[in-house]
Amino acid sequence: QVQLVESGGGLVQTGGSLRLSCAASGGTFRNYGMGWFRQALGKEREFVAAITRSGGATYYADSMKGRFTISRDNAKNTEYLQMNSLKPEDTAVYYCAADSAPWFTNIRVKETYDYWGQGTQVTVSS
C-alpha cells in the first residue's frame, strides 16, 4: 500500500505561483494513476488534475486548464502540481490521490482513488 505526503502549500498573492509535491512511499509508484483534488471550506472535494502511470497523458478540470500543470517523476516517486496565475477562488486544501486499478478510468471521480494524502493548504490573497 502506498502512503502519500503533500508539501508546498502556503500563502500567495493573486497572480502568484506555487508548486505542490506529493511524495509516495510503500508501493510501486509507477503502478498508480495519480490525481490532485482540492476542497474549499464548506464545499465538496473537486477534481483538479490527473496523470497516467507513465505520465503520457494528463487531464484537467476546465477552470485549471492553462494555469495548472500536473507531472510526475517515477524515479523519484513524486507527483507535482505547478500552479500559476493563482486566484482567490483557488484557495483550498489540496490533496493528492492514487488509483491502483489496472485501468485508469473515471479519473475525475474521487471514489476512483484508493489512497489519499493528508492535504496541504493553499491560500491565495486578493
C-alpha positions, 0 to 999 in steps of 0.5 A: 500500500502506498502512503502519500505526503503533500508539501508546498502549500502556503500563502500567495498573492493573486497572480502568484505561483506555487508548486505542490509535491506529493511524495509516495512511499510503500508501493510501486509508484509507477503502478498508480494513476495519480490525481490532485483534488482540492476542497474549499471550506464548506464545499465538496472535494473537486477534481483538479488534475490527473496523470497516467502511470507513465505520465503520457497523458494528463487531464484537467478540470476546465477552470485549471486548464492553462494555469495548472500543470500536473507531472510526475517523476517515477524515479523519484516517486513524486507527483507535482502540481505547478500552479500559476496565475493563482486566484482567490477562488483557488484557495483550498486544501489540496490533496493528492490521490492514487488509483491502483486499478489496472485501468485508469478510468473515471479519473475525475471521480474521487471514489476512483482513488484508493489512497489519499494524502493528508492535504496541504493548504493553499491560500491565495490573497486578493 
